[in-house]
Amino acid sequence: MTVEENVSLASLTTFKIGGPARYFCRVQSLPDLKEAVAFGKKNRLPFLILGGGSNILLPDNGFPGLVVKIDILGLEFKEEMKILEVVAGAGEIWDDLVALSVQKDLWGMENLSGIPGTVGGAPVQNIGAYGMELAKLVEWVEVYDSKTGKVRQLSVRECKFGYRDSLFKKPEGKHLIVVRVAFSLSKTARPELSYKDLKEFFKKKNKDPNLAEIRSAVLSIRSKKFPDLTRVGTAGSFFKNPVVSQSVYEKLQSEHPDLPGFPTGKGHVKLSLAWIIDHICKFKNLRVGDAIVSEKQALVICNDGHARAEDVTALAKSIFHAVKNATGIEIEPEVRLFF
């Protein structure tokens, strides 16, 4: 493990924003990770764990401590009856793992195709899309406890998964660093086509689609909603879709009859924040500096050239206040902010 100084972070995030890290290292194994944490403690440095950099906004003046880039690789496949356990290192690219699962005819991950980032970041965010959430697939998450120096395996229950949330985003879990994740996949066809966009995509077929067809459909749908990360800087959906009570939804719908709402159970409804931003706030294409609301999907903020973190945060604050003034709802960021 080599510790570098004053390393630019912009190229390590999909937003293409961020100043230099005071110290930076890449870890490819558990011993590397232990050494990095020891270096940080010895020098009394704050440290930041970085995976694929796909769900994070870093400040323009950089990070004053140690940034640890997780590059721990490794894949294991363990077969049991009709279930196959896949154990993946935290540094594996998420969509590469999804593509491999489809290639091996394993069901479960296909609706999560095209999501950027690494395996290690997936449980932190509890990534989800098109009717599937990571929590439904996880068997356990192996973590390194930077406080005790011990390795632990956490159950799904211990991970405290929620909507784009987990133990790892809470103060009591910030010292836990994901090392490996185990997933339970099925060898039996289990297509999840409840999401509206997928239903529409396959409504003319007379039979259930296969894995490759579902993955292709998801990638096609995503391409219409999200910018190409090879060309545009973004962290995807900047805010979470708000979940409100049925009564709040009905009140808003009386004022805005076309407002989409998706029941989540227990008398709650998930709202389409993109629709609110676009149709109520009229913010599509709004810009602050080089930060702009995407023309494809109003929930997405893009770096249209040379945006600074302060441009993005100013634009995000404008959206926050506009939504609150129009609906009374306080929205939450999905992107992790380090300021």
Secondary structure as UniProt FT lines:
FT   STRAND          4..8
FT   HELIX           10..12
FT   TURN            14..15
FT   STRAND          20..27
FT   HELIX           30..42
FT   TURN            43..44
FT   STRAND          47..50
FT   STRAND          56..57
FT   TURN            60..61
FT   STRAND          63..70
FT   STRAND          75..80
FT   TURN            81..82
FT   STRAND          83..89
FT   TURN            90..91
FT   HELIX           94..103
FT   TURN            104..105
FT   HELIX           110..112
FT   TURN            113..114
FT   TURN            119..120
FT   HELIX           121..125
FT   STRAND          128..129
FT   TURN            130..131
FT   STRAND          132..133
FT   HELIX           134..136
FT   STRAND          138..145
FT   TURN            146..148
FT   STRAND          151..155
FT   HELIX           156..159
FT   TURN            163..164
FT   HELIX           167..169
FT   HELIX           171..173
FT   TURN            174..175
FT   STRAND          176..186
FT   HELIX           196..202
FT   TURN            203..204
FT   HELIX           211..225
FT   TURN            229..231
FT   STRAND          233..237
FT   STRAND          243..245
FT   HELIX           246..255
FT   TURN            257..258
FT   STRAND          261..265
FT   TURN            266..267
FT   STRAND          268..271
FT   HELIX           273..275
FT   HELIX           276..280
FT   TURN            284..285
FT   STRAND          287..288
FT   TURN            289..290
FT   STRAND          291..293
FT   TURN            298..299
FT   STRAND          300..303
FT   HELIX           309..327
FT   STRAND          336..337
//
